[in-house]
Amino acid sequence: MFTQQTVIAIGKILPAVVAPAIVADLHYDPAWIGAYFGLSAFFALLIQMSCGSFIVQHGALRVSQAALVLLALGTAITIEGSFLVFAISAIVGGGAALSTPASSHLLGRYAPARYAPLVFSLKQTAVPAGLLLGGFVGPLLTGWMDWRGAMLVTAAICVVCAAALEPLREEFDNDRRPAHAFRLSDIKGTFTSVMATRELRALSFACFAFNAVQTVATTYFVIYLTTLGYTLAAAGVVFSVAVAVAIPGRILWGWVGSVYVTPRVVMAVLAFGMAASAAFIGLYEASWTVLVIGLGAAAMSVTALSWHGILLSEAARLAPEGQRGSVTGGVLSFGQLGAMLMPLVYSALLGVTGSYRVGFIVCGLPALLVGFDLLRGGRRA
């Protein structure tokens, strides 16, 4: 699951990493990036709301393979270069959202209950690992070939990873129920299940705010640095080094949430941290040193890119038996809603103000509100 999540993360971040090259080649407005990721998040939302039945019917590992193949297809077709094909790519690539509910279903079966936050966090370190690799490899492949070559190489890696998972199906898909068919009512059932209790509602709203900050940061940070005078390669290095902080960060938060304090308190701290770091990044000046800019990016990384494991473990813990994939998908669908709306808000602010700064500050406000909500809920509990 770590391996497939790493490859998924590389494929998802690649369009943002090579965006300056795409913009220069095709003469697109930079605001298209927000529209691309917003459209992808919308279809990811629909997929995660309905994925529970597919996981039960076909097995979590098969669904993981499907996520990789869909991402490969969505990535490969971008080489055509038109707006229409980029839109289709965003839709098809949104199928990569299947990977997290599927892996949560598997880990929920095998992880010891007490250490679930740590186990989920260890698996979720694959996301910053993938972002780190994407930040390094994307500009290198673009410089060596071009952005189209980078897309095709990444698509091929996704297909190879999907094929490599096949021998594991006998063990990890032994709980599948082929007779369990998908019904449209399953979407309503998923929504109802995550709205049924205050704990799951709070997780859903937190996922919305956290994913909103994360998506804006990963989508616009590299191109933001290029407007401050950084080359694409230099901006990619800063991004990758900062993202590397999220790897020990996720493990740290999972360990703290397993041993010392409740996961809810940890998530509240992360909410305040990502709101503050987003505001700080919005204050960047071209005259600032690389160290200061890197510290702001690292603060964003250790908060906005490090919450996944502890939130997913809580969703799996609160889910009824046999519904971990469905409930996790429902919670994550709210995250996809944040990932869909906030880049569109950012694009609108960029179009109106012409400034990359305002969007970073605004995107942190929902996380600030969620932080207070989590603390209030924790005191009542």
C-alpha positions in Angstrom: 0.0 0.0 0.0 2.9 2.3 0.6 4.3 1.6 -2.9 1.0 2.2 -4.7 0.3 5.4 -2.7 3.7 6.7 -3.6 3.2 6.2 -7.3 -0.3 7.7 -7.1 1.2 10.8 -5.3 3.8 11.2 -8.1 1.2 11.0 -10.8 -1.2 13.4 -9.1 1.4 16.1 -8.3 3.2 16.0 -11.7 0.9 18.4 -13.6 1.5 21.0 -10.9 5.2 20.5 -10.8 5.6 20.8 -14.6 2.9 23.5 -14.9 5.4 26.3 -15.8 6.7 24.2 -18.7 3.1 23.5 -19.9 2.1 27.2 -19.5 5.2 28.3 -21.5 4.7 25.7 -24.2 0.9 26.0 -24.7 0.6 29.7 -23.7 -2.1 28.9 -21.2 -3.1 31.2 -18.3 -1.7 29.9 -15.0 -5.2 29.9 -13.6 -5.9 26.7 -15.6 -4.0 24.8 -12.9 -6.7 25.5 -10.3 -9.4 24.6 -12.8 -7.7 21.3 -13.6 -7.3 20.2 -10.0 -10.7 21.5 -9.1 -12.3 19.4 -11.8 -10.3 16.3 -10.8 -11.3 16.8 -7.2 -15.0 16.9 -8.2 -14.9 13.6 -9.8 -12.7 12.2 -7.0 -15.5 13.2 -4.7 -18.1 11.3 -6.6 -15.8 8.3 -6.8 -15.1 8.2 -3.1 -18.7 8.6 -2.2 -19.5 5.5 -4.2 -16.4 3.3 -3.8 -17.4 1.3 -0.7 -19.5 -1.2 -2.7 -16.7 -1.7 -5.3 -14.2 -2.4 -2.5 -16.5 -5.0 -1.0 -17.4 -6.6 -4.4 -13.9 -6.7 -6.0 -11.5 -6.4 -3.1 -9.3 -3.5 -1.9 -6.3 -4.6 -3.9 -8.2 -4.8 -7.2 -9.6 -1.3 -6.5 -6.0 -0.1 -5.9 -5.0 -1.5 -9.3 -7.9 0.3 -10.9 -6.8 3.6 -9.3 -3.3 3.2 -10.8 -4.6 2.3 -14.3 -7.0 5.2 -14.3 -4.3 7.6 -13.2 -2.0 6.2 -15.9 -4.6 6.8 -18.6 -5.4 10.3 -17.4 -1.7 11.3 -17.3 -0.8 9.8 -20.7 -3.6 11.6 -22.7 -2.4 15.1 -21.6 0.3 15.0 -24.2 -2.4 15.9 -26.8 -2.4 19.4 -25.2 -5.9 20.8 -25.7 -8.1 22.2 -23.0 -10.7 19.5 -23.7 -8.2 16.6 -23.3 -6.8 18.2 -20.1 -10.4 18.3 -18.8 -10.8 14.6 -19.7 -7.5 13.9 -18.0 -8.7 15.5 -14.8 -11.8 13.4 -14.9 -10.2 10.1 -15.6 -7.2 10.8 -13.3 -9.7 11.5 -10.5 -10.1 7.7 -10.3 -6.8 7.7 -8.4 -8.9 8.7 -5.4 -9.9 5.1 -5.0 -6.5 4.3 -3.6 -6.9 5.7 -0.1 -10.2 4.1 0.8 -8.9 0.8 -0.5 -5.8 1.0 1.5 -7.7 2.0 4.6 -9.9 -1.0 4.2 -6.8 -3.3 4.1 -5.1 -1.6 7.0 -8.3 -1.6 9.1 -8.2 -5.4 8.8 -4.6 -5.9 9.8 -3.5 -3.0 12.0 -3.6 -3.4 15.9 -6.3 -1.0 17.2 -4.0 0.8 19.7 -1.4 1.6 17.1 -3.7 2.2 14.2 -2.8 6.0 14.1 0.9 5.1 13.8 0.3 2.3 11.2 -1.9 4.5 9.0 0.6 7.4 9.4 3.4 5.1 8.3 1.5 4.2 5.2 0.5 7.8 4.5 4.2 8.8 4.5 3.9 7.5 0.9 2.2 10.8 -0.1 5.0 13.2 0.8 7.5 10.6 -0.5 5.6 10.7 -3.8 5.5 14.5 -3.7 9.2 14.7 -3.0 10.0 12.3 -5.9 7.7 14.2 -8.1 9.3 17.5 -7.2 12.7 16.2 -8.1 12.0 13.9 -11.0 9.3 16.0 -12.8 11.6 19.0 -13.6 14.5 16.6 -14.4 12.4 14.6 -16.9 11.0 17.8 -18.3 14.5 19.2 -18.9 15.8 15.9 -20.3 12.8 15.3 -22.7 9.9 17.7 -22.2 6.7 17.9 -20.2 5.1 15.3 -22.5 7.9 12.8 -21.9 7.6 13.3 -18.2 3.8 12.5 -18.3 4.4 9.4 -20.4 7.1 8.0 -18.1 4.9 8.5 -15.1 2.0 6.8 -16.8 4.2 3.8 -17.5 5.3 3.6 -13.8 1.6 3.5 -12.8 0.9 0.6 -15.1 4.0 -1.4 -13.9 2.9 -0.9 -10.3 -0.6 -2.1 -11.0 0.8 -5.2 -12.6 3.2 -5.9 -9.7 0.2 -6.0 -7.2 -1.5 -8.8 -9.0 0.2 -11.7 -7.1 -1.0 -10.3 -3.8 -4.7 -10.5 -4.5 -5.2 -14.0 -3.2 -4.3 -12.9 0.3 -5.5 -9.3 0.5 -8.8 -9.7 -1.5 -9.9 -12.9 0.3 -12.7 -10.9 2.0 -14.4 -9.7 -1.3 -18.0 -10.5 -1.9 -18.7 -10.7 -5.6 -22.4 -10.7 -5.2 -22.4 -7.3 -3.5 -23.4 -5.0 -6.4 -23.2 -1.2 -6.5 -26.5 0.7 -6.2 -27.0 4.4 -6.5 -28.5 4.4 -3.0 -25.0 3.5 -1.7 -24.0 7.2 -2.3 -26.8 8.4 0.0 -25.9 5.7 2.5 -22.3 6.8 2.6 -23.2 10.4 3.2 -25.7 9.4 5.9 -23.1 7.3 7.7 -20.6 10.1 8.0 -23.2 12.6 9.1 -24.8 10.2 11.6 -22.4 11.0 14.5 -20.7 14.2 15.7 -17.3 12.6 15.6 -17.5 11.6 11.9 -19.0 15.0 11.1 -16.1 16.7 12.7 -13.7 14.5 10.8 -15.4 15.3 7.6 -15.3 19.0 8.1 -11.6 18.7 9.2 -10.9 16.7 6.0 -12.5 19.5 3.9 -10.3 22.2 5.5 -7.1 20.2 5.6 -7.3 19.0 2.0 -8.2 22.6 0.8 -4.9 23.9 2.3 -2.9 20.9 1.0 -4.2 21.2 -2.5 -3.5 24.9 -2.8 0.0 24.4 -1.4 0.9 21.6 -3.7 -0.8 23.1 -6.8 0.5 26.7 -6.6 3.7 26.7 -4.5 6.1 25.9 -7.3 4.7 28.4 -9.8 4.4 30.9 -7.0 8.2 30.6 -6.4 8.9 31.1 -10.1 7.1 34.5 -9.8 9.6 35.4 -7.1 12.5 34.8 -9.4 13.2 31.1 -8.9 13.9 28.8 -11.8 11.6 25.8 -12.3 14.4 23.4 -11.1 15.2 25.5 -8.1 11.5 25.9 -7.1 11.1 22.1 -7.5 14.1 21.5 -5.2 12.7 23.8 -2.5 9.3 22.1 -2.8 10.8 18.6 -2.6 13.0 19.4 0.4 10.1 21.0 2.3 7.8 18.0 1.4 10.4 15.7 2.8 9.7 17.1 6.3 6.2 15.6 6.0 7.6 12.0 6.1 8.9 12.2 9.7 6.1 14.6 10.5 3.4 12.0 9.7 5.2 9.4 11.7 5.5 11.8 14.6 1.9 12.8 14.7 0.8 9.1 14.4 3.1 8.2 17.3 1.8 11.1 19.5 -1.8 10.2 18.7 -1.2 6.6 19.5 0.7 7.0 22.8 0.3 10.5 24.4 -2.8 12.5 23.5 -6.0 11.8 21.6 -6.0 12.0 17.8 -8.5 14.9 18.0 -6.1 17.1 20.0 -3.3 16.3 17.5 -5.6 17.3 14.6 -6.5 20.6 16.3 -2.8 21.5 16.7 -2.3 20.7 13.0 -5.2 22.8 12.0 -3.8 25.9 13.8 -0.4 25.2 12.4 -1.5 25.0 8.8 -3.5 28.2 9.0 -0.5 30.0 10.4 1.9 28.6 7.8 -0.4 29.4 4.9 -0.6 33.0 6.1 3.2 33.2 6.4 3.7 31.8 2.9 1.3 34.5 1.7 3.7 37.1 3.0 6.7 35.9 1.0 8.9 38.6 -0.7 11.4 38.1 -3.5 14.1 39.6 -1.2 13.7 36.8 1.4 16.4 34.2 1.8 16.0 30.7 0.6 16.2 29.6 4.3 13.3 31.7 5.4 11.2 30.6 2.4 12.1 27.0 3.0 11.2 27.2 6.7 7.7 28.5 5.8 7.3 25.7 3.3 8.5 23.2 5.9 6.0 24.4 8.4 3.3 24.0 5.8 4.6 20.5 5.0 4.7 19.3 8.6 1.0 20.4 9.1 -0.9 20.5 5.9 0.8 17.5 4.4 1.0 15.4 7.6 -2.6 15.0 8.9 -3.7 12.0 6.7 -2.7 9.0 8.8 -4.2 10.2 12.1 -7.5 11.3 10.4 -7.9 8.1 8.4 -7.2 5.9 11.5 -9.9 7.8 13.3 -12.4 7.3 10.4 -11.6 3.6 10.3 -11.9 3.3 14.1 -15.3 5.0 14.1 -16.6 3.0 11.1 -19.0 0.0 11.6 -17.4 -3.3 11.0 -17.1 -4.1 7.3 -17.7 -0.5 6.3 -14.3 1.0 6.7 -13.8 1.6 3.0 -17.2 3.2 2.7 -16.9 5.4 5.7 -13.4 6.4 4.9 -14.5 7.3 1.3 -17.3 9.4 2.7 -15.0 11.4 5.0 -12.5 11.8 2.2 -15.2 13.0 -0.2 -15.5 16.1 2.0 -11.8 16.5 1.6 -12.2 16.2 -2.2 -14.9 19.0 -1.9 -12.2 21.2 -0.3 -9.7 20.2 -2.9 -12.3 21.1 -5.6 -13.5 24.4 -4.2 -10.4 26.0 -2.8 -8.3 25.9 -6.0 -11.3 27.5 -7.8 -11.4 30.2 -5.1 -7.6 30.6 -5.5 -7.9 30.9 -9.3 -10.7 33.5 -8.9 -8.6 35.5 -6.4 -5.6 35.3 -8.7 -7.7 36.5 -11.6 -9.1 39.4 -9.7 -6.0 40.5 -7.7 -3.2 39.3 -9.9 -1.5 38.1 -6.7 -0.5 34.7 -5.6 -0.3 35.8 -2.0 -4.0 36.4 -1.2 -5.0 32.9 -2.0 -2.6 31.3 0.4 -3.9 33.5 3.3 -7.6 32.8 2.5 -7.1 29.1 2.1 -6.0 28.8 5.7 -9.1 30.3 7.2 -11.3 27.1 7.2 -8.5 25.2 9.0 -8.5 27.9 11.7 -12.2 27.4 12.3 -11.8 23.6 12.3 -9.1 23.9 14.9 -11.5 25.6 17.3 -14.2 23.1 16.5 -12.0 20.1 17.3 -10.9 21.6 20.6 -14.5 22.3 21.6 -15.6 18.8 20.7 -12.7 17.3 22.6 -13.6 19.1 25.8 -17.3 17.9 25.5 -16.0 14.3 24.9 
